[in-house]
Amino acid sequence: MPRRTAMARSASVPAQAAVDTAWVLFCRLHDAPSRDHADQLVQWLGEDPRHVRAFDEALTLWALAGAALVKPVLDETRRCGPDLQ
């Protein structure tokens, strides 16, 4: 059984590397939109079906992080009401 765990860990390293690459490519495109950045992302996505899954994971993390940042503001607005004078 420990051998299986080691295999699972070794399989997750390339997966994590793909998510890291997806994150970098997404951030480049998001922060500095350009045809070149879009082409780099599209080319990378087409290289391996696992890249699409990694990109989906990176986008999910981005969305969840954004939701975590917005949630306290929304909670405060609900608690205090809108800031209208």
Contacts in CASP RR format, 6 or more apart in sequence:
PFRMAT RR
TARGET T0000
AUTHOR 0000-0000-0000
METHOD contacts of the structure
MODEL  1
MPRRTAMARSASVPAQAAVDTAWVLFCRLHDAPSRDHADQLVQWLGEDPR
HVRAFDEALTLWALAGAALVKPVLDETRRCGPDLQ
15 50 0 8 1.000
15 54 0 8 1.000
18 48 0 8 1.000
18 50 0 8 1.000
18 51 0 8 1.000
18 53 0 8 1.000
18 54 0 8 1.000
19 54 0 8 1.000
19 57 0 8 1.000
19 58 0 8 1.000
21 44 0 8 1.000
21 51 0 8 1.000
21 54 0 8 1.000
22 44 0 8 1.000
22 51 0 8 1.000
22 54 0 8 1.000
22 55 0 8 1.000
22 57 0 8 1.000
22 58 0 8 1.000
23 58 0 8 1.000
23 61 0 8 1.000
23 62 0 8 1.000
25 37 0 8 1.000
25 40 0 8 1.000
25 41 0 8 1.000
25 44 0 8 1.000
25 55 0 8 1.000
26 41 0 8 1.000
26 55 0 8 1.000
26 58 0 8 1.000
26 59 0 8 1.000
26 62 0 8 1.000
28 37 0 8 1.000
28 40 0 8 1.000
28 41 0 8 1.000
29 37 0 8 1.000
29 38 0 8 1.000
29 41 0 8 1.000
41 55 0 8 1.000
44 51 0 8 1.000
45 51 0 8 1.000
45 52 0 8 1.000
45 55 0 8 1.000
46 52 0 8 1.000
77 83 0 8 1.000
END
